[in-house]
Amino acid sequence: MLEKALASVSEMESAYHTWRNRPLTTRKEVISRIREKLLTHAEQYARAITTDMNKPLAQALAEVKKCTALCYYYLTHIDDFLRPQPLQSSWTESYVRLDPLGVLLAVMPWNFPFWQVFRVAIPNLLLGNVLVVKHASNVPTAAALLEEIFLDKSLGFPIYKNLPLPSQHVEAIIAHPAIKGVTLTGSEPAGRSVAQCAGKHLKKSVLELGGSAAFIVCEDADLTKAVTTAVNARMQNAGQSCIAGKRILVQESIAEEFTAAFTEKVKALKQGDKYDLSTEIGAMAREDLAIEIEEMVKQSLAEGATLRCGGKRTGAFYTPTVLTGVTPTMRVFREETFGPVAVITTFRDFEEAIALSNQSDFGLGVAIFSQNVDFVKSQAPRFDEGAVYINEMLISDPHLPFGGIKNSGYGRELSYFGVWEFANIKTVVVK
Ligand SMILES: O=CCCCC(=O)O
């Protein structure tokens, strides 16, 4: 299995030398055809996601649609992003151009099996890099389909290879001389191991790891909007998202009103058949993940939290849960709750909200609801995060850089940053 994967990497090295020399117009045509496939076969691809990891079909369709939007974004911006940038210097002429690096390894997660791959693949393919992908083992159908989608018969060579490998072989792939960079979206331990290995072999790395984003609701917030958005921020994808609003911080004066309205909405979420388009929350991706969440909740209840709703598991289904009275010492506050569990903590004033928000080993982003936008903007530098969203939940958008600090990783995806991370930023000087 490993030998075959290493041979694929070598094959991709020769593909790279051809691909990088194709004009940008050709690379754009290929990406346009990939986008067309997404549009034509959206239902088939969404069903594969749903089958593999239990995401309700409506949300899987939205995921595929978001990939088409990403393709469109890069197709319309790549000429600008790759245009050489003149820089002032003492020489006759000097500029910076972006060239590709080579074959990249992408280690991808199961929670957004298409979206995570597309946001790495599209900017890098347009730049001229090619990819080998080690996808999560619980999304094999999606992983195989992705390879098919990226195979453009008119090229006569692949630009994307799926490597169905166990994690222990990742180091051998990183060590292959053709691999010039590695990107991982996944857990903190997986990130540490890949970063260590990439460092040992002097390969550039980008890491998108966990998050425990605060969702702050100030007493002057539009409460209806804050409640509706908080439900979505916490329960999307059955809570299995790095950017989910995992710690809801509510100002004391409105805490009961917020909690009552929030709990009502959480209880009303329709959980059930993943193929039913009206299902709002599905089972978790695997039963062991639901068991882990169940344990975290039990422990936090023993530590003094109060259960407002949910807290029941049947197989991989975990009922949407709300916990109040959560304090920073409790497990559900300290660790990433990767499941449909909302934890509510109160704060007295904005100073305390900042302190609580920053009291996390993660730093992916924070969402803050308040009508005093100027004040919140003035406080943005004080949040130790990769993103501050005001009156909106954390959401990835092709136009904007995405990534974290602290144990949430390093590097950025999307926007023009997604093109720069694995580019050879080449200085050209003429005298
Ligand atoms: O676990 C991280 C998922 C990011 C999801 C998104 O980009 O919306």
The ligand as a MOL file (V3000), in Angstrom:
LIG
                    3D

  0  0  0     0  0            999 V3000
M  V30 BEGIN CTAB
M  V30 COUNTS 8 7 0 0 0
M  V30 BEGIN ATOM
M  V30 1 O -13.3960 22.0680 11.0630 0
M  V30 2 C -13.3100 23.0970 10.3440 0
M  V30 3 C -14.3640 23.3010 9.3960 0
M  V30 4 C -14.4150 24.6140 8.7060 0
M  V30 5 C -15.7500 24.6730 8.1030 0
M  V30 6 C -15.9510 25.8310 7.2180 0
M  V30 7 O -15.0440 26.2760 6.5450 0
M  V30 8 O -17.1000 26.2860 7.1340 0
M  V30 END ATOM
M  V30 BEGIN BOND
M  V30 1 2 1 2
M  V30 2 1 2 3
M  V30 3 1 3 4
M  V30 4 1 4 5
M  V30 5 1 5 6
M  V30 6 2 6 7
M  V30 7 1 6 8
M  V30 END BOND
M  V30 END CTAB
M  END
